[in-house]
Amino acid sequence: MSAVAEVSTHLEPLITDLGLILMTAGIAVLLFKKLKQPLVLGYLIAGFLAGNNFDFFPTIRDTKSVEVWAEIGVIFLLFSLGLEFSFKKLIKVGGTASITAITQIAFMVFFGYTVGQLFDWSTMDSIFLGVILSISSTTIILKSFEELGVKAQRFAGNVIGSLIVQDIIAILMMVLLSTIAVSNNFSGGELIQSIFKLVFFLVLWFLSGIFIIPTVLKKAKHLLTDEMLLIISIALCLLMVILAANVGFSPALGAFIMGSIIAETTQAEHIEHLVKPVKDLFGAVFFVSVGMLIDPEALKEHAIPVLVLSLVTILGQSISSTVGSLLSGQPLKESVQTGMSLSQIGEFSFIIATLGITLHVTSSFLYPIVVAVSAVTTFSTPYMIKFSGPFSDFLSRKLPRRWLKKIERYSASTQAIKTVNNWKIVINAYLIQVIIHSIIIVAVIVLSSRFVLPLVKAYPFGSALCALITLIVLSPFLWALSLRRVAVAEVSVLLEDRKSRGPMAMLFLFRILLAVGYIGLLLNIFFSPKIALVAFVIAILFYFLFQKKINHQYHKIENHFLSNLNDREISKAKRSRSDLSPWDGHMAVFDIAAESNIAGETLKKLQLREQLGINIASIKRGEITIHIPDANERIFPGDEVFVIGTDVQLQDFKKYLDQHEIEASPEVREPDIVLRQIELKNHAFIGKSIKESKLREKTKGLVVGVEKRGKRFMNPESSILLEKDDILWIVGDKKLLTDLVHE
């Protein structure tokens, strides 16, 4: 009994605190949804009300448990951000977003640090303040874009691209801040070592993750239920969290990396959908825990810093982002709209502020100030976005004409620049080749020497066998590092110029020497110098004798990696083909014989859709064709019935007809109506139900399938809501469907 009582005593504050947090969060969500305000603010206020600094409501009792939940919330928030990120998105955003984000962050880190010093804050407080003020809020901006209906405008794409770059830089700055906090050193070897360490593990995790995880998910696809997929996804996330923590990085970094790896798989949308409720739950706890740290006395004492920092954030973010966008070559109006949209701080700022508290390097007053600044800038964001267009028009009227002409000329010339420098292409290709393969080779050598060699060293020839296996594993990558041809067309052009042959030969020689150096490093670790020298000669001979086999093996590995990397895009492209039917569905035509005993019955009575899962797309009766017949339409002898379904469903329908004395065998014909796939992007019926959208009337068709967040629904109910990025399969009039696709 005493043990039970002890457990009960331990659990009671945990359960009551969680109940209080979720209850206040639920009430805040309802109120802020009604007021059409960002839910993040509702969570912050709920946390303030449930915290120990506000005495009019019940308060939490165990702050340690809430801190643990908040850390879990950070992990799932960044895991979800990773799922939405995808490394290939970073490549696609291009220079415009990168220049905008880097300019904004550089300016705001400087502004924030300077303001902190002017307030006579400590150096560490000022550094953290600068980083906190430099990162805009993805959640708040996307929510505001949706509410204002501007997500389809061109500047919104620049903003979203800039947010992607900011997220990556924020992760990097979190690692650097951790290094600075521990070493209390702002420059020198430790900082450089930290950057190299980060790059090494990022590349290694990404390469190994893309090589392994999509393959495992594809192989096990037929075994995975939603429950199992959710558990495996969270397990992978936490595994990477553990790996990141063990090598000295933030757990949040591990969660982000695993999310970005899974984002490259074909099941990314489905996993994102499954993880969303978990992320929402712990994310709410995180933001509520942030609100609990709001101290009214601290805010009262630091009211002036809150006001000043709010103005610095709104004006500084707007101006620096506008300047960055102009530098990237965007027109004035789009640059101003981009800058004014990025004028707030949000979730990453909270995470960075939490990092400062966890590392015990920032003052207690900084956190509530950051929360207050976030609240002010969150409220101002929709208005900044709304008035960005009119303000850019105002600037166009007031700025000197020569300034406007220079901006236009610079924008036009920047957009027209096409870099065709062959040397630049070759150098980039060589750098990527050297960095990626060097990281793989060093990682395999370290793993083998640290974990495998100690296990076999005591056995006869154990070291030799371990070295041989390691060398065989590394041989494809050593071949690629030294001999694989890259940027073939550009290299051929450069070799035609006699002046370029010398530098090209040096690059080639450097790659060979680097590969030879890695072989020497490997053998030196496993053997004494004399034996290593003999083994080195044998290894080089082996390397050149089996060059073709090694070449073949490398291309096999590379093709597998590229297949996994591009599988999601390939799958999406296949799905988007206009002639693709959902789930192997297609149309077939069946003749209704005179002897059929279903002749004369209504479709409503026959219930073919409910019983067999098929859809009657049209009925041809002599010279008359009835497209998408309603439930009261009857089947008559001699009718040609156009049916849509899978092979199995159509076979079942054939059996059904045979059982009702159908003599004629079905034959597949080219139908007069078509089955089309439509991906919802900016259509007017987003947010409406299928019934409210009047798709049936607009297309003289029938919605036979819907895919939402990776999950498919055959024969959807008319009450199902249509959301952005949903994929619809509609059978109907060819011309009307074509018009709808091009809306």
KAVENVEN-V333778 format. One record per pair of residues at least 24 apart in sequence whose ideal C-beta (glycine too) atoms are under 10 Angstrom apart, sorted by the first residue. I is the first residue (numbers start at 1). J is the second residue. If there is no record, write none. Layout:
# KAVENVEN-V333778
i	j
I	J
I	J
This chain:
# KAVENVEN-V333778
i	j
10	62
12	61
12	62
13	60
13	61
13	62
13	63
13	64
13	65
14	61
14	62
14	64
14	65
14	66
14	68
14	69
15	65
16	58
16	60
16	61
16	62
17	50
17	58
17	59
17	60
17	61
17	62
17	63
17	65
17	66
17	69
18	60
18	62
18	65
18	66
18	69
18	285
19	58
20	46
20	49
20	50
20	57
20	58
20	59
20	60
20	61
20	66
20	288
21	46
21	47
21	50
21	51
21	60
21	65
21	66
21	69
21	284
21	285
21	288
21	289
21	291
21	292
22	46
22	50
22	281
22	284
22	285
22	288
23	50
23	58
24	48
24	49
24	50
24	51
24	57
24	58
24	60
24	288
24	291
25	50
25	281
25	284
25	285
25	287
25	288
25	291
26	284
28	284
28	287
28	288
28	291
29	280
29	284
36	147
36	382
37	143
37	147
37	378
37	379
37	382
38	137
38	139
38	140
38	143
38	144
38	147
38	344
38	346
38	375
38	378
38	379
38	381
38	382
39	139
39	140
39	143
39	280
39	283
39	284
39	287
40	137
40	139
40	140
40	143
40	283
40	284
40	287
40	290
40	291
40	346
40	347
40	350
40	374
40	375
40	378
41	140
41	287
41	291
41	374
41	375
41	378
41	379
42	284
42	287
42	288
42	291
43	283
43	284
43	285
43	286
43	287
43	288
43	289
43	290
43	291
44	287
44	288
44	289
44	290
44	291
44	292
44	293
44	294
44	350
44	371
44	372
44	374
44	375
44	378
45	287
45	288
45	291
45	294
45	375
46	284
46	287
46	288
46	291
46	292
47	284
47	285
47	286
47	287
47	288
47	289
47	290
47	291
47	292
47	293
47	294
47	371
48	288
48	290
48	291
48	292
48	293
48	294
48	295
48	296
48	368
48	371
48	375
49	288
49	291
49	292
49	294
50	288
50	289
50	291
50	292
51	288
51	289
51	290
51	291
51	292
51	293
51	294
51	295
52	292
52	293
52	295
53	291
53	292
53	293
53	294
53	295
53	296
53	297
53	298
53	299
53	368
54	291
54	292
54	294
54	295
54	296
59	292
60	288
60	289
60	292
63	289
63	292
63	293
66	285
66	286
66	288
66	289
66	292
67	289
67	292
67	354
67	357
67	358
68	285
68	289
69	281
69	282
69	284
69	285
69	286
69	288
69	289
70	282
70	283
70	285
70	286
70	287
70	288
70	289
70	290
70	292
70	293
70	350
70	351
70	354
71	241
71	251
71	252
71	282
71	285
71	286
71	289
71	354
71	358
72	238
72	241
72	251
72	255
72	278
72	281
72	282
72	283
72	285
72	286
73	278
73	279
73	280
73	281
73	282
73	283
73	284
73	285
73	286
73	287
73	288
73	289
73	290
73	347
73	351
74	250
74	251
74	252
74	255
74	282
74	283
74	286
74	289
74	347
74	350
74	351
74	354
74	355
75	234
75	237
75	238
75	240
75	241
75	250
75	251
75	252
75	254
75	255
75	256
75	258
75	259
75	279
75	282
75	286
76	234
76	237
76	252
76	255
76	259
76	275
76	276
76	278
76	279
76	280
76	281
76	282
76	283
76	285
76	286
77	139
77	252
77	255
77	256
77	259
77	279
77	280
77	282
77	283
77	286
77	287
77	347
77	348
77	350
77	351
78	167
78	170
78	171
78	174
78	237
78	241
78	250
78	251
78	252
78	253
78	254
78	255
78	256
78	257
78	258
78	259
78	260
78	279
78	347
78	348
78	351
79	233
79	234
79	236
79	237
79	238
79	240
79	241
79	252
79	254
79	255
79	256
79	257
79	258
79	259
79	260
79	262
79	271
79	272
79	275
79	278
79	279
80	237
80	255
80	256
80	259
80	272
80	275
80	276
80	278
80	279
80	280
80	283
81	138
81	139
81	163
81	164
81	167
81	170
81	171
81	252
81	255
81	256
81	259
81	260
81	263
81	279
81	347
81	348
82	167
82	171
82	237
82	240
82	253
82	254
82	255
82	256
82	257
82	258
82	259
82	260
82	261
82	262
82	263
82	272
83	233
83	237
83	256
83	258
83	259
83	260
83	261
83	262
83	263
83	265
83	268
83	269
83	271
83	272
83	273
83	275
83	276
83	279
84	138
84	142
84	164
84	167
84	259
84	260
84	263
84	268
84	272
85	138
85	163
85	164
85	167
85	168
85	256
85	257
85	259
85	260
85	263
86	164
86	259
86	260
86	261
86	262
86	263
86	264
86	268
86	568
86	569
87	164
87	168
87	202
87	206
87	210
87	257
87	260
87	261
87	263
87	264
87	565
88	260
88	263
88	264
88	565
88	566
88	568
88	569
89	160
89	161
89	164
89	165
89	260
89	263
90	161
90	164
90	165
90	167
90	168
90	260
92	161
92	164
93	157
93	158
93	160
93	161
93	162
93	163
93	164
93	165
94	158
94	161
94	328
95	161
95	327
95	328
95	329
95	414
95	417
96	157
96	158
96	161
96	162
96	165
96	324
96	325
96	327
96	328
96	329
96	330
96	334
96	335
96	338
96	414
96	415
97	157
97	158
97	159
97	160
97	161
97	162
97	163
97	164
97	165
97	166
97	324
97	325
97	328
97	338
98	161
98	162
98	164
98	165
98	168
98	169
98	324
98	328
99	162
99	165
99	323
99	324
99	325
99	326
99	327
99	328
99	329
99	330
100	158
100	159
100	161
100	162
100	163
100	165
100	166
100	320
100	321
100	322
100	323
100	324
100	325
100	326
100	327
100	328
100	330
100	335
100	338
100	339
100	342
101	134
101	135
101	136
101	161
101	162
101	163
101	164
101	165
101	166
101	167
101	168
101	169
101	170
101	321
101	324
101	325
101	328
101	342
102	162
102	165
102	166
102	169
102	324
102	327
102	328
103	162
103	320
103	321
103	322
103	323
103	324
103	325
103	326
103	327
103	328
104	134
104	135
104	136
104	162
104	165
104	166
104	169
104	316
104	317
104	318
104	319
104	320
104	321
104	322
104	323
104	324
104	325
104	338
104	339
104	342
105	130
105	131
105	133
105	134
105	135
105	136
105	162
105	165
105	166
105	169
105	170
105	173
105	317
105	320
105	321
105	324
106	130
106	134
106	169
106	320
106	324
107	133
107	134
107	316
107	317
107	319
107	320
107	321
107	323
107	324
108	132
108	133
108	134
108	135
108	136
108	312
108	313
108	316
108	317
108	319
108	320
108	321
108	342
108	345
109	133
109	134
109	135
109	173
110	134
110	316
110	320
111	309
111	312
111	313
111	315
111	316
111	317
111	319
111	320
112	309
112	312
112	313
112	316
114	312
115	305
115	308
115	309
115	312
115	316
116	305
116	309
116	366
118	305
118	308
119	302
119	304
119	305
119	308
119	309
119	369
121	305
121	362
121	363
121	365
121	366
122	361
122	362
122	363
122	366
123	180
123	184
123	186
124	177
124	180
124	181
124	184
124	356
124	359
124	361
124	362
124	363
124	366
125	356
125	361
125	362
125	363
125	365
125	366
125	369
126	362
126	366
127	173
127	176
127	177
127	180
127	181
127	186
127	356
127	361
127	362
128	173
128	177
128	180
128	181
128	349
128	352
128	353
128	355
128	356
128	357
128	359
128	361
128	362
128	363
128	366
128	370
129	305
129	309
129	312
129	349
129	352
129	353
129	356
129	362
129	366
129	369
129	370
129	373
130	173
131	169
131	170
131	173
131	174
131	176
131	177
131	348
131	349
131	352
131	353
131	355
131	356
132	170
132	173
132	309
132	313
132	345
132	348
132	349
132	350
132	351
132	352
132	353
132	355
132	356
132	362
132	366
132	367
132	369
132	370
132	373
132	374
133	309
133	312
133	313
133	316
133	317
133	345
133	349
133	352
133	370
133	373
133	377
134	166
134	169
134	170
134	173
134	313
134	316
134	317
134	320
134	345
134	348
134	349
134	352
135	163
135	166
135	167
135	169
135	170
135	173
135	317
135	342
135	344
135	345
135	346
135	347
135	348
135	349
135	351
135	352
136	162
136	163
136	166
136	167
136	170
136	313
136	317
136	321
136	341
136	342
136	343
136	344
136	345
136	346
136	348
136	349
136	377
136	381
137	163
137	166
137	342
137	344
137	345
137	346
137	347
137	348
137	349
137	350
137	374
137	377
137	378
137	381
138	163
138	164
138	166
138	167
138	346
138	347
138	348
139	163
139	283
139	287
139	346
139	347
139	348
139	378
140	344
140	345
140	346
140	347
140	374
140	377
140	378
140	379
140	381
140	382
141	341
141	342
141	343
141	344
141	346
141	381
141	382
141	385
143	378
143	381
143	382
144	341
144	344
144	378
144	381
144	382
144	383
144	384
144	385
144	386
145	341
145	381
145	382
145	385
146	687
146	724
147	382
147	385
147	386
148	341
148	381
148	382
148	385
148	386
149	682
150	337
150	341
150	385
150	386
150	388
150	389
151	681
151	682
151	724
152	681
152	682
153	334
153	337
153	389
154	330
154	331
154	333
154	334
154	337
154	338
155	325
155	330
155	331
155	333
155	334
155	335
155	336
155	337
155	338
155	339
155	340
155	341
155	385
155	388
155	389
155	392
156	334
156	337
156	338
156	341
156	385
157	334
157	338
158	321
158	324
158	325
158	328
158	330
158	334
158	335
158	337
158	338
158	339
158	341
158	342
159	321
159	325
159	334
159	337
159	338
159	339
159	340
159	341
159	342
159	385
160	341
161	338
162	321
162	324
162	325
162	328
162	338
162	339
162	341
162	342
163	341
163	342
163	348
166	342
166	348
167	256
167	260
167	348
168	202
168	256
168	260
169	348
170	252
170	256
170	347
170	348
170	349
170	351
170	352
171	198
171	202
171	249
171	250
171	252
171	253
171	256
171	257
171	260
171	348
171	351
172	198
172	199
172	202
172	253
173	348
173	352
173	355
174	249
174	250
174	252
174	253
174	256
174	348
174	351
174	352
174	355
175	201
175	202
175	244
175	248
175	249
175	250
175	253
177	250
177	352
177	355
177	356
177	359
177	361
177	362
178	248
178	249
178	250
178	253
178	355
178	358
178	359
178	361
179	248
180	359
180	361
181	355
181	356
181	358
181	359
181	360
181	361
181	362
182	248
182	359
182	361
184	361
194	248
194	249
197	247
197	248
197	249
198	247
198	248
198	249
198	253
199	435
199	439
200	247
200	435
200	438
200	439
200	442
200	443
201	243
201	244
201	247
201	248
201	249
201	253
201	254
201	257
201	439
201	443
202	249
202	253
202	257
202	260
202	439
203	435
203	436
203	438
203	439
203	440
203	443
204	436
204	439
204	440
204	442
204	443
204	444
205	240
205	243
205	244
205	247
205	253
205	254
205	257
205	258
205	260
205	261
206	257
206	260
206	261
206	264
206	436
206	565
207	261
207	436
207	437
207	439
207	440
207	443
207	561
207	565
208	261
208	440
208	443
208	561
209	236
209	240
209	257
209	258
209	260
209	261
209	262
209	264
209	265
209	564
210	260
210	261
210	262
210	264
210	265
210	560
210	561
210	562
210	563
210	564
210	565
210	567
211	261
211	557
211	560
211	561
211	564
211	565
212	261
212	561
212	564
213	258
213	261
213	262
213	264
213	265
213	564
214	261
214	262
214	264
214	265
214	266
214	267
214	268
214	560
214	561
214	563
214	564
214	565
214	567
214	568
215	265
215	560
215	561
215	563
215	564
215	567
216	265
217	262
217	265
217	266
217	267
217	268
217	271
217	564
217	567
218	265
218	266
218	267
218	563
218	564
218	567
221	266
221	267
224	267
224	270
226	270
226	271
226	273
226	274
226	711
227	274
229	267
229	270
229	271
229	274
229	275
230	270
230	271
230	273
230	274
230	275
230	277
230	278
231	274
232	262
232	271
233	258
233	259
233	262
233	265
233	267
233	268
233	270
233	271
233	272
233	274
233	275
233	278
234	258
234	271
234	274
234	275
234	278
236	261
236	262
236	271
237	261
237	262
237	275
237	278
250	351
250	355
250	358
252	348
252	351
252	352
252	354
252	355
261	564
263	568
264	564
264	565
264	566
264	567
264	568
264	569
265	564
265	565
265	567
265	568
265	571
266	564
266	567
266	568
266	569
266	570
266	571
266	572
266	710
267	568
267	571
267	710
268	568
268	709
268	710
269	568
269	572
269	707
269	708
269	709
269	710
269	711
269	725
270	707
270	708
270	709
270	710
270	711
270	712
271	709
271	710
272	709
272	710
273	708
273	709
273	710
273	711
274	709
274	710
274	711
276	709
283	347
286	347
286	350
286	351
286	354
287	346
287	347
287	350
287	371
289	350
289	354
290	347
290	349
290	350
290	351
290	353
290	354
290	367
290	368
290	370
290	371
290	374
291	368
291	371
291	375
292	371
293	350
293	353
293	354
293	357
293	364
293	367
293	368
293	370
293	371
294	367
294	368
294	369
294	371
294	372
294	375
295	364
295	365
295	367
295	368
295	369
295	371
296	368
297	365
297	368
298	363
298	364
298	365
298	366
298	367
298	368
298	369
298	372
299	365
299	368
299	369
299	371
299	372
301	365
301	368
301	369
302	365
302	366
302	368
302	369
302	372
303	369
303	372
305	365
305	366
305	369
305	372
305	373
306	368
306	369
306	370
306	371
306	372
306	373
306	375
306	376
307	372
307	373
307	376
308	373
309	345
309	369
309	370
309	372
309	373
309	376
309	377
310	344
310	345
310	369
310	372
310	373
310	374
310	375
310	376
310	377
310	379
310	380
311	373
311	376
311	377
312	373
313	343
313	344
313	345
313	349
313	373
313	374
313	376
313	377
313	380
314	340
314	343
314	344
314	373
314	376
314	377
314	380
314	381
314	384
315	343
316	343
317	341
317	342
317	343
317	344
317	345
317	377
317	384
318	342
318	343
318	344
318	384
318	388
318	391
319	343
322	388
322	392
322	395
326	407
326	410
326	411
326	414
327	410
327	414
328	411
328	414
328	415
329	407
329	410
329	411
329	412
329	413
329	414
329	415
329	416
329	417
330	407
330	410
330	411
330	414
330	415
331	392
331	396
331	407
331	408
331	410
331	411
331	412
331	415
332	392
332	393
332	395
332	396
332	399
332	403
332	404
332	407
332	408
332	411
333	388
333	389
333	391
333	392
333	393
333	395
333	396
334	388
334	392
334	411
335	388
335	392
335	395
335	407
335	411
336	388
336	389
336	391
336	392
336	393
336	394
336	395
336	396
337	384
337	385
337	387
337	388
337	389
337	391
337	392
338	388
339	384
339	388
339	391
339	392
340	380
340	381
340	383
340	384
340	385
340	386
340	387
340	388
340	389
340	391
340	392
341	381
341	384
341	385
341	388
342	381
342	384
342	385
343	377
343	380
343	381
343	383
343	384
343	385
343	388
344	373
344	374
344	375
344	376
344	377
344	378
344	379
344	380
344	381
344	384
345	370
345	371
345	373
345	374
345	376
345	377
345	378
346	374
346	377
346	378
346	381
347	374
349	373
349	374
349	377
350	374
420	490
421	490
422	487
422	489
422	490
422	491
422	492
422	493
422	494
422	497
422	500
423	490
423	493
423	494
423	500
423	503
423	504
424	490
425	486
425	487
425	489
425	490
425	491
425	493
425	494
426	486
426	487
426	488
426	490
426	491
426	493
426	494
426	500
426	503
426	504
426	507
427	487
427	490
427	503
427	507
428	486
428	487
428	490
429	485
429	486
429	487
429	488
429	490
429	491
430	486
430	487
430	491
430	504
430	507
430	508
430	510
430	511
432	486
432	487
433	480
433	481
433	482
433	484
433	485
433	486
433	487
433	511
434	481
434	507
434	510
434	511
434	514
434	515
436	477
436	480
436	481
437	474
437	476
437	477
437	478
437	479
437	480
437	481
437	482
437	484
437	511
437	514
437	515
437	518
437	554
438	477
438	481
438	514
438	515
438	518
439	477
440	473
440	474
440	476
440	477
440	478
440	480
440	481
440	557
441	470
441	473
441	474
441	477
441	478
441	480
441	481
441	514
441	515
441	517
441	518
441	519
441	521
441	522
442	518
442	521
442	522
444	470
444	471
444	473
444	474
444	477
444	518
444	522
445	470
445	471
445	473
445	474
445	518
445	519
445	521
445	522
445	525
445	526
446	525
447	473
448	473
448	474
448	522
448	525
448	526
449	521
449	522
449	525
449	526
450	525
453	525
453	526
457	526
462	526
463	525
463	526
463	527
463	528
463	531
464	526
464	527
464	531
464	535
465	526
466	525
466	526
467	522
467	523
467	525
467	526
467	527
467	531
467	532
467	535
467	539
468	526
468	535
468	538
468	539
468	542
470	522
470	523
470	525
470	526
471	519
471	522
471	523
471	526
471	535
471	538
471	539
471	542
471	543
472	542
472	546
472	550
472	553
474	515
474	518
474	519
474	522
474	550
475	519
475	539
475	542
475	543
475	546
475	547
475	549
475	550
475	551
475	553
475	554
476	549
476	550
476	551
476	552
476	553
476	554
476	555
476	556
476	557
476	558
477	515
477	518
477	550
477	553
477	554
477	557
478	514
478	515
478	516
478	518
478	519
478	522
478	539
478	543
478	550
478	554
479	515
479	543
479	544
479	546
479	547
479	548
479	549
479	550
479	551
479	553
479	554
480	511
480	515
480	550
480	551
480	554
480	555
480	557
480	558
481	511
481	512
481	514
481	515
481	518
481	554
482	508
482	509
482	510
482	511
482	512
482	513
482	514
482	515
482	516
482	518
482	519
482	543
483	508
483	511
483	512
483	515
483	543
483	544
483	547
483	550
483	551
483	554
484	511
484	551
484	554
484	555
484	558
486	511
515	540
515	543
516	540
516	543
519	543
572	679
572	727
575	677
575	679
575	707
575	727
576	677
576	678
576	679
576	727
577	677
578	674
578	675
578	676
578	677
578	678
578	737
578	738
578	741
579	674
579	675
579	676
579	677
580	675
580	676
580	677
580	729
581	644
581	645
581	646
581	675
581	676
581	677
581	704
581	705
581	729
581	731
582	644
582	646
582	675
582	677
582	704
582	705
582	706
582	707
582	712
582	713
582	714
582	727
582	728
582	729
583	645
583	646
583	649
583	705
583	707
583	712
583	714
583	729
584	645
584	646
584	647
584	648
584	649
585	613
585	614
585	615
585	644
585	645
585	646
585	647
585	649
585	650
585	675
585	704
585	705
585	714
585	729
585	731
586	643
586	644
586	645
586	646
586	647
586	650
586	668
586	671
586	675
587	615
587	617
587	618
587	642
587	643
587	644
587	645
587	650
587	668
587	669
587	670
587	671
587	672
587	673
587	674
587	675
587	731
588	614
588	617
588	641
588	642
588	643
588	644
588	645
588	647
588	649
588	650
588	651
588	653
588	654
588	666
588	667
588	668
588	669
588	671
589	617
589	618
589	620
589	640
589	641
589	642
589	643
589	666
589	667
589	668
589	669
589	670
589	671
589	672
590	614
590	616
590	639
590	640
590	641
590	642
590	643
590	650
590	653
590	654
590	656
590	657
590	662
590	664
590	665
590	666
590	667
590	668
591	620
591	637
591	638
591	639
591	640
591	641
591	657
591	662
591	663
591	664
591	665
591	666
591	667
592	619
592	621
592	635
592	636
592	637
592	638
592	639
592	640
592	641
592	657
592	660
592	662
592	664
593	637
593	638
593	639
593	657
593	660
593	661
593	662
593	663
593	664
594	636
594	637
594	638
594	661
594	663
594	664
595	637
595	660
595	661
595	662
595	663
595	664
596	635
596	636
596	637
596	638
596	639
596	657
596	660
596	661
596	662
596	663
596	664
597	659
597	660
597	661
597	662
598	634
598	635
598	637
598	656
598	657
598	659
598	660
598	661
598	662
599	634
599	635
599	636
599	637
599	638
599	639
599	660
600	634
600	635
600	636
600	637
601	634
601	635
601	636
601	660
602	629
602	630
602	631
602	632
602	633
602	634
602	635
603	629
603	630
603	631
603	632
603	633
603	634
603	635
603	641
604	630
604	631
604	632
604	633
604	634
605	631
605	632
605	634
605	635
606	631
606	634
606	635
606	656
606	660
607	631
608	635
608	641
608	643
608	645
608	649
608	653
608	656
609	645
609	702
609	704
609	714
609	715
610	715
611	652
611	653
611	656
612	643
612	645
612	648
612	649
612	650
612	651
612	652
612	653
612	655
612	656
613	645
613	646
613	648
613	649
613	652
613	653
613	714
613	715
614	641
614	643
614	644
614	645
614	646
614	649
614	650
614	652
614	653
614	656
614	704
614	715
615	642
615	643
615	644
615	645
615	649
615	675
615	702
615	703
615	704
615	705
615	714
615	715
615	731
616	641
616	642
616	643
616	644
616	702
616	731
617	641
617	642
617	643
617	644
617	645
617	671
617	672
617	673
617	674
617	675
617	701
617	702
617	704
617	731
617	732
618	642
618	643
618	644
618	671
618	672
618	673
618	700
618	701
618	702
618	731
618	732
618	733
620	669
620	671
620	672
625	672
625	673
627	672
627	673
627	699
627	700
627	701
627	702
627	731
627	732
627	733
627	736
628	673
628	696
628	697
628	699
628	700
628	701
628	702
628	730
628	731
628	732
628	733
629	702
630	696
638	664
640	667
640	669
640	671
640	672
641	666
642	669
642	671
642	672
642	673
642	731
643	671
644	671
644	673
644	675
644	702
644	704
644	705
644	729
644	731
645	704
645	714
645	715
646	714
649	714
671	731
671	734
672	733
672	734
673	699
673	700
673	701
673	702
673	731
673	732
673	733
673	734
673	736
673	737
674	701
674	730
674	731
674	732
674	733
674	734
674	735
674	737
674	738
675	701
675	702
675	704
675	705
675	729
675	730
675	731
675	732
675	734
675	737
676	701
676	728
676	729
676	730
676	731
676	732
676	734
676	736
676	737
676	738
676	740
676	741
677	705
677	707
677	727
677	728
677	729
677	730
677	737
677	741
678	703
678	726
678	727
678	728
678	729
678	730
678	737
678	740
678	741
678	743
679	707
679	724
679	725
679	726
679	727
679	728
679	741
680	706
680	708
680	722
680	723
680	724
680	725
680	726
680	727
680	728
681	724
681	725
681	726
681	743
682	724
682	743
683	722
683	724
683	726
683	728
683	740
683	741
683	743
684	743
685	722
685	728
685	740
685	743
686	721
686	722
686	723
686	724
686	725
686	726
687	721
687	722
687	723
687	724
688	721
688	722
688	723
689	716
689	717
689	718
689	719
689	720
689	721
689	722
690	716
690	717
690	718
690	719
690	720
690	721
690	722
690	728
691	717
691	718
691	719
691	720
692	718
692	719
692	721
692	722
693	718
693	721
693	722
693	728
695	722
695	728
695	730
695	732
695	737
695	740
696	730
696	732
697	736
698	730
698	732
698	733
698	736
698	737
698	739
698	740
698	743
699	730
699	731
699	732
699	733
699	734
699	735
699	736
699	737
699	738
699	739
699	740
700	731
700	732
700	733
700	735
700	736
700	737
701	730
701	731
701	732
701	733
701	734
701	736
701	737
701	740
702	729
702	730
702	731
702	732
703	728
703	729
703	730
703	731
703	732
704	728
704	729
704	730
704	731
704	732
705	729
705	730
705	731
706	730
